[in-house]
Amino acid sequence: MDIQDFAQLVDIAIEETFEKGDIMCLQGRKNPFVRLVIEGELDAFRDGFRTYSIQQGNFVTEAGLHAGLLLDGTIEASCTIVAKDEQKTKCLRWNRTELVELLKRESGLRRAFKAILSWDIVRKLKGQRQTITDHLSDPALWTMKRKEQTEDRYAAIVQNVLTSSRDPENMKKRTSELDHYRTIHHIDDVHHELALKKIGWTLEEYHAGMKKRAKEFL
């Protein structure tokens, strides 16, 4: 990413600071922000069980941006994220809708940002493996909680797609992007249908692009 692209991102970001123990987002709550940790470290908890750490240079709650899903509005958090560093944790915070609008306007920035997020996903996966090796006394429980977290994250993304796509063409485009996300994250048909069930949709309604009871695009 060149300096001009970076300047555009920083221009719409807000710097914020968290003390140790401060909560960045709560599991099950709607979250309208994307963040980048610029100093310090945070922990992610699923039902009170630590699932991974978030370190300097990691993005937080990007929710599919790495896969080309330009979702605006809010996304339900699949975990609670808490600042853990003894020193202050500093982040850059973007309003998701403002960030998505910028990425839609600037195709070069969008490509560069997507590449950075893809590398960030790889870093986080490596960090999770280290978490298992160094810190976990119950790997089976960790695996279960991470699975639940992953499934809830996907369900929240699907919910955003279905509630924000109000016309047939946009719905078709979004579901195609969602298929790409599924391929990257190995989400099979069974787990896709479970996500739909969680948010009150059927597979038939998903393919039709609307809820039966409403008979309109949602």
Stockholm file with secondary structure:
# STOCKHOLM 1.0

chainA/1-218         MDIQDFAQLVDIAIEETFEKGDIMCLQGRKNPFVRLVIEGELDAFRDGFRTYSIQQGNFVTEAGLHAGLLLDGTIEASCTIVAKDEQKTKCLRWNRTELVELLKRESGLRRAFKAILSWDIVRKLKGQRQTITDHLSDPALWTMKRKEQTEDRYAAIVQNVLTSSRDPENMKKRTSELDHYRTIHHIDDVHHELALKKIGWTLEEYHAGMKKRAKEFL
#=GR chainA/1-218 SS CCHHHHHHHHHTCEEEEECTTCEEECTTSEECEEEEEEESCEEEEETTEEEEEECTTCEESCTTGGGTCCCCSCEECSSEEEECCSSCEEEEEEEHHHHHHHHHHCHHHHHHHHHHHHHHHHHHHHHHHHHHHHHCSCHHHHHHHHHHHHHHHHHHHHHHHHHHCCSHHHHHHHHHHHHHHHHHHTCCHHHHHHHHHHTTCCHHHHHHTEETTTTEEC
#=GC SS_cons         CCHHHHHHHHHTCEEEEECTTCEEECTTSEECEEEEEEESCEEEEETTEEEEEECTTCEESCTTGGGTCCCCSCEECSSEEEECCSSCEEEEEEEHHHHHHHHHHCHHHHHHHHHHHHHHHHHHHHHHHHHHHHHCSCHHHHHHHHHHHHHHHHHHHHHHHHHHCCSHHHHHHHHHHHHHHHHHHTCCHHHHHHHHHHTTCCHHHHHHTEETTTTEEC
//
